[in-house]
């Protein structure tokens, strides 16, 4: 290899953009393009074409500068067009508007026909953008409509028909999943919902456990029992909170035992309240074995939203069931610990215990 080619190769290898080309990183699309002198073609970083030799590669700010330098756009990755991720996002946004405007959720085949894709391809694209299936998105939107109409309408019957339910039986079958309580209790601001709670002490400090009739709805940790009680009130402002229940202490003891020895497992019914996407993330968290960690990116992959690391981080932050939904098992890509609702030191301790097999 000539000295000039060696210099070109060295310059390419030292450029951080070369790593993105080798990884075919779709996240780098739109940030730059690269050209290959031997073919006269330029590509986006994620292009699946055979990797060029580094001495033949040059980088360009965008398609316009590559074309100005005399290169032609690759017919495979079409770098002169909008990135596929943006096209997918625009298509899914259009489908979401279609779902929102429909009186009843459109069938998957209807959505696929509208998008010009096969049903299976549409399903993959929709989940990669939103983390949900079209049916899951429609259910979440319906839940929002139900809640809004229950607040605004004069009767439950009026609200359920306004929200798109054709039969009251279907509504009441789904009411618990949609709004977390009976429609009448929701209209009253949750005032008829009883939540029992107790506060104990464990090696990680104060711990509050609360449960509704459906199951444990909050496990909070902190340094101050009074602050935990206020946090519970903020989570359920209209519920009737019942403390000092001697029988409930046994449940708190089970949770504390699990905190002290997480590999024992916690077999308790949970009252999990959140959006469809949050519940999807939380269910995936519960499937991570003790002693194992995932990165936010890996968690996003598992929930079907590979570009949704930020969204899954938000779902982890919204979790109010410490240890029962083990968001402490999620770490940064490099393995370092990131923020934790109940403090990074508690996260470190929990992970250390699990790694030690306690």
C-alpha positions as CSV (number, residue, x, y, z in Angstrom):
1,X,0.0,0.0,0.0
2,X,1.3,3.4,-0.9
3,X,2.1,6.0,1.8
4,X,-0.8,8.1,0.7
5,X,-3.3,5.2,1.0
6,X,-1.8,4.3,4.4
7,X,-2.4,7.9,5.5
8,X,-6.0,7.8,4.2
9,X,-6.7,4.4,6.0
10,X,-5.2,5.7,9.2
11,X,-7.3,8.9,9.1
12,X,-10.5,6.8,8.5
13,X,-9.7,4.3,11.2
14,X,-9.1,7.1,13.7
15,X,-12.4,8.8,12.8
16,X,-15.2,7.8,15.3
17,X,-17.7,7.7,12.4
18,X,-15.9,4.6,11.1
19,X,-17.1,2.7,14.1
20,X,-20.6,3.6,13.2
21,X,-20.1,2.3,9.7
22,X,-18.6,-1.0,10.9
23,X,-21.6,-1.4,13.3
24,X,-24.1,-0.4,10.6
25,X,-25.5,1.8,13.3
26,X,-29.0,3.2,12.3
27,X,-28.7,5.7,15.1
28,X,-26.0,7.5,13.0
29,X,-28.2,7.9,9.9
30,X,-28.9,11.5,9.3
31,X,-25.7,12.6,11.0
32,X,-23.3,11.9,8.1
33,X,-22.8,9.8,5.0
34,X,-19.7,8.1,3.7
35,X,-18.4,7.6,0.1
36,X,-16.3,4.9,-1.5
37,X,-13.8,6.2,-4.0
38,X,-13.5,2.8,-5.9
39,X,-17.3,2.7,-6.6
40,X,-18.2,6.4,-6.8
41,X,-21.1,5.7,-4.5
42,X,-22.1,7.2,-1.1
43,X,-24.1,5.4,1.6
44,X,-25.8,6.0,4.9
45,X,-24.0,4.5,8.0
46,X,-26.5,1.7,8.4
47,X,-26.2,0.5,4.8
48,X,-26.0,-3.3,4.5
49,X,-23.6,-3.2,1.6
50,X,-20.2,-4.9,1.8
51,X,-17.8,-2.9,4.1
52,X,-15.4,-0.9,2.0
53,X,-11.6,-0.8,2.7
54,X,-10.8,2.2,5.0
55,X,-8.3,3.7,2.6
56,X,-11.2,4.1,0.0
57,X,-13.6,5.8,2.4
58,X,-14.4,9.5,3.0
59,X,-17.0,11.1,5.2
60,X,-19.5,13.9,4.2
61,X,-21.7,16.0,6.3
62,X,-24.8,15.1,4.2
63,X,-26.0,13.8,0.9
64,X,-25.7,17.3,-0.8
65,X,-22.0,17.6,0.0
66,X,-21.4,14.0,-1.2
67,X,-23.2,14.7,-4.5
68,X,-21.3,17.9,-4.9
69,X,-18.1,15.9,-4.5
70,X,-19.1,13.7,-7.5
71,X,-20.6,10.7,-5.8
72,X,-23.9,8.9,-6.6
73,X,-26.4,7.8,-3.9
74,X,-26.5,4.0,-3.1
75,X,-29.6,2.4,-4.6
76,X,-29.7,0.0,-1.6
77,X,-29.9,2.4,1.3
78,X,-31.0,5.6,-0.6
79,X,-29.0,8.1,1.5
80,X,-30.4,11.0,-0.5
81,X,-33.8,10.3,1.0
82,X,-35.1,10.7,4.6
83,X,-33.8,8.1,7.0
84,X,-36.0,5.0,7.3
85,X,-36.5,5.7,11.0
86,X,-38.0,9.0,10.2
87,X,-40.2,7.6,7.5
88,X,-41.4,4.9,9.9
89,X,-42.1,7.4,12.6
90,X,-44.2,9.5,10.2
91,X,-46.1,6.4,9.0
92,X,-46.8,5.3,12.5
93,X,-47.9,8.8,13.5
94,X,-50.4,8.7,10.6
95,X,-51.7,5.3,11.7
96,X,-52.1,6.6,15.3
97,X,-54.2,9.5,14.0
98,X,-56.3,6.9,12.0
99,X,-56.8,4.9,15.2
100,X,-57.6,8.0,17.2
101,X,-60.3,9.1,14.7
102,X,-62.0,5.7,14.4
103,X,-65.2,4.9,16.3
104,X,-63.8,1.4,16.9
105,X,-60.2,0.2,16.7
106,X,-59.3,-0.6,13.0
107,X,-58.3,-4.1,12.2
108,X,-54.6,-4.8,11.6
109,X,-55.4,-5.7,8.0
110,X,-57.0,-2.2,7.5
111,X,-54.0,-0.5,9.0
112,X,-51.6,-2.5,6.9
113,X,-53.6,-1.7,3.7
114,X,-53.5,2.0,4.6
115,X,-49.8,1.9,5.1
116,X,-49.1,-0.3,2.0
117,X,-47.3,-2.9,4.1
118,X,-48.0,-6.6,5.0
119,X,-49.6,-7.1,8.3
120,X,-46.5,-8.7,9.8
121,X,-44.2,-5.9,8.6
122,X,-46.6,-3.3,9.9
123,X,-46.7,-5.0,13.3
124,X,-42.9,-5.0,13.5
125,X,-42.6,-1.3,12.5
126,X,-45.4,-0.1,14.8
127,X,-43.8,-1.9,17.8
128,X,-40.3,-0.6,17.0
129,X,-41.6,3.0,17.0
130,X,-44.1,2.9,19.9
131,X,-43.2,-0.2,21.9
132,X,-46.8,-1.3,21.5
133,X,-48.9,-3.2,19.0
134,X,-51.7,-1.2,17.2
135,X,-54.2,-3.0,19.5
136,X,-52.2,-2.0,22.6
137,X,-52.0,1.6,21.4
138,X,-55.8,1.6,20.7
139,X,-56.5,0.2,24.2
140,X,-54.3,2.9,25.8
141,X,-56.1,5.6,23.9
142,X,-59.5,4.1,24.8
143,X,-58.5,4.1,28.5
144,X,-57.6,7.8,28.3
145,X,-61.0,8.5,26.6
146,X,-62.8,6.5,29.3
147,X,-61.2,8.5,32.0
148,X,-61.9,11.8,30.3
149,X,-65.6,10.9,29.6
150,X,-66.1,9.6,33.2
151,X,-65.0,13.0,34.5
152,X,-67.2,14.9,32.0
153,X,-70.4,12.8,31.6
154,X,-73.4,12.8,33.8
155,X,-73.6,9.0,33.9
156,X,-71.4,6.0,33.5
157,X,-73.6,4.7,30.7
158,X,-73.1,7.9,28.7
159,X,-69.4,7.8,29.3
160,X,-68.9,4.3,28.1
161,X,-70.8,4.8,24.9
162,X,-68.9,8.1,24.3
163,X,-65.7,6.2,24.7
164,X,-66.6,3.7,22.0
165,X,-67.9,0.7,23.9
166,X,-71.0,-0.8,22.2
167,X,-72.1,-2.8,25.2
168,X,-71.9,-2.0,28.9
169,X,-70.8,-5.6,29.6
170,X,-67.6,-5.2,27.6
171,X,-66.8,-2.0,29.4
172,X,-67.3,-3.5,32.9
173,X,-65.2,-6.6,31.9
174,X,-62.3,-4.2,31.1
175,X,-62.9,-1.5,33.7
176,X,-60.3,-2.7,36.2
177,X,-57.5,-2.8,33.6
178,X,-58.6,0.5,32.1
179,X,-59.0,2.7,35.2
180,X,-57.7,0.6,38.1
181,X,-61.1,0.7,40.0
182,X,-64.8,0.6,39.4
183,X,-66.2,3.3,37.2
184,X,-68.3,4.7,40.1
185,X,-65.2,5.0,42.3
186,X,-63.3,6.7,39.5
187,X,-66.1,9.3,39.0
188,X,-65.9,10.0,42.7
189,X,-62.2,10.6,42.5
190,X,-61.3,7.2,44.0
191,X,-62.8,8.1,47.3
192,X,-64.3,4.6,47.7
193,X,-60.9,2.9,47.2
194,X,-59.4,1.5,50.4
195,X,-55.6,1.2,50.5
196,X,-54.1,-0.4,53.6
197,X,-50.5,0.3,54.4
198,X,-47.8,-0.1,57.0
199,X,-44.2,1.1,57.4
200,X,-41.4,-1.1,58.6
201,X,-37.6,-1.0,58.8
202,X,-35.1,-3.1,56.7
203,X,-31.4,-3.0,56.0
204,X,-32.1,-0.3,53.3
205,X,-34.0,2.0,55.6
206,X,-37.7,2.7,56.0
207,X,-40.0,0.7,53.7
208,X,-43.7,1.3,53.1
209,X,-46.0,-1.4,51.7
210,X,-49.5,-0.6,50.5
211,X,-52.2,-2.8,49.0
212,X,-55.6,-2.3,47.5
213,X,-58.2,-5.1,47.2
214,X,-56.5,-6.1,44.0
215,X,-53.0,-6.5,45.4
216,X,-49.9,-4.7,46.5
217,X,-50.0,-1.2,44.8
218,X,-46.9,0.5,46.3
219,X,-43.6,-0.5,47.8
220,X,-41.6,2.7,48.7
221,X,-38.2,3.0,50.3
222,X,-36.5,6.0,52.0
223,X,-34.9,7.4,55.1
224,X,-38.0,9.0,56.7
225,X,-41.2,7.1,57.4
226,X,-43.2,10.4,57.5
227,X,-42.0,11.3,54.0
228,X,-43.0,7.8,52.7
229,X,-46.5,8.3,54.1
230,X,-46.8,11.6,52.3
231,X,-45.5,10.0,49.1
232,X,-48.3,7.4,49.3
233,X,-50.9,10.2,49.8
234,X,-49.6,11.9,46.7
235,X,-49.8,8.7,44.7
236,X,-53.5,8.0,45.8
237,X,-54.8,11.5,46.8
238,X,-58.5,10.5,46.9
239,X,-58.2,7.0,48.3
240,X,-58.9,6.1,52.0
241,X,-55.6,5.2,53.5
242,X,-55.8,2.7,56.4
243,X,-52.8,2.2,58.6
244,X,-52.1,0.5,61.9
245,X,-53.7,-2.8,60.8
246,X,-52.0,-5.6,62.8
247,X,-52.9,-8.2,60.2
248,X,-51.2,-6.2,57.5
249,X,-47.8,-6.3,59.2
250,X,-47.4,-9.9,58.1
251,X,-47.4,-8.8,54.5
252,X,-44.8,-6.1,55.2
253,X,-42.7,-8.8,56.9
254,X,-42.8,-10.9,53.7
255,X,-41.7,-7.9,51.6
256,X,-38.9,-7.1,54.0
257,X,-37.7,-10.7,53.9
258,X,-37.6,-10.5,50.1
259,X,-35.5,-7.3,50.3
260,X,-33.1,-9.0,52.6
261,X,-32.9,-12.1,50.5
262,X,-34.1,-11.4,46.9
263,X,-33.5,-14.8,45.6
264,X,-36.3,-16.1,47.8
265,X,-38.8,-14.5,45.4
266,X,-41.9,-12.5,46.1
267,X,-45.2,-14.4,45.3
268,X,-47.8,-11.7,46.0
269,X,-50.6,-10.3,43.8
270,X,-49.8,-6.9,42.5
271,X,-52.1,-4.0,41.6
272,X,-50.1,-2.5,38.7
273,X,-51.4,0.7,37.4
274,X,-49.8,2.4,34.4
275,X,-50.1,2.9,30.6
276,X,-50.0,-0.1,28.3
277,X,-46.3,0.7,27.5
278,X,-45.3,1.0,31.1
279,X,-47.0,-2.3,32.0
280,X,-45.2,-3.9,29.1
281,X,-41.9,-2.7,30.5
282,X,-42.7,-3.6,34.1
283,X,-43.7,-7.2,33.1
284,X,-40.4,-7.5,31.2
285,X,-38.6,-6.3,34.3
286,X,-40.2,-9.0,36.4
287,X,-38.8,-11.6,34.0
288,X,-35.2,-10.7,34.7
289,X,-33.7,-13.2,37.1
290,X,-32.1,-12.1,40.3
291,X,-28.4,-11.6,39.9
292,X,-28.8,-10.5,36.2
293,X,-28.7,-7.0,34.8
294,X,-29.7,-5.5,31.5
295,X,-28.9,-2.1,29.9
296,X,-31.7,0.3,29.0
297,X,-31.0,-0.5,25.3
298,X,-31.3,-4.3,25.9
299,X,-34.6,-3.7,27.8
300,X,-35.9,-1.6,25.0
301,X,-35.1,-4.5,22.6
302,X,-37.0,-7.0,24.8
303,X,-40.1,-4.9,24.9
304,X,-40.1,-4.5,21.1
305,X,-38.9,-0.9,20.9
306,X,-35.2,-1.0,20.0
307,X,-35.0,2.8,19.7
308,X,-37.0,3.4,22.9
309,X,-34.2,3.4,25.5
310,X,-35.4,6.8,26.8
311,X,-39.0,5.6,27.0
312,X,-38.1,2.5,29.0
313,X,-36.0,4.6,31.3
314,X,-39.1,6.7,31.9
315,X,-41.2,3.6,32.7
316,X,-38.5,2.5,35.1
317,X,-38.6,5.9,36.8
318,X,-42.5,5.7,37.1
319,X,-42.4,2.3,38.9
320,X,-43.7,2.6,42.5
321,X,-43.3,-1.1,43.4
322,X,-39.6,-1.3,44.5
323,X,-38.0,-4.7,44.3
324,X,-41.3,-6.4,43.3
325,X,-40.8,-4.8,39.8
326,X,-37.0,-4.9,39.8
327,X,-36.0,-1.8,37.9
328,X,-32.8,-1.8,40.0
329,X,-31.6,-4.5,37.6
330,X,-31.3,-2.0,34.7
331,X,-27.9,-0.3,34.3
332,X,-26.1,1.8,31.7
333,X,-24.6,0.2,28.6
334,X,-21.1,0.3,30.2
335,X,-22.5,-1.4,33.3
336,X,-22.4,1.6,35.6
337,X,-25.3,2.5,37.8
338,X,-27.7,5.3,36.8
339,X,-30.4,7.0,38.7
340,X,-32.8,5.0,40.9
341,X,-36.0,6.3,42.4
342,X,-34.9,5.2,45.9
343,X,-31.3,6.2,45.6
344,X,-28.3,4.7,43.8
345,X,-26.7,3.3,47.0
346,X,-29.8,1.2,47.6
347,X,-29.6,0.0,44.0
348,X,-25.9,-0.9,44.5
349,X,-26.8,-2.8,47.6
350,X,-29.6,-4.8,46.0
351,X,-27.5,-5.7,43.0
352,X,-24.6,-6.8,45.3
353,X,-26.8,-9.0,47.4
354,X,-28.3,-10.6,44.3
355,X,-24.8,-11.2,42.8
356,X,-23.7,-12.8,46.0
357,X,-26.6,-15.2,45.9
358,X,-28.2,-13.9,49.1
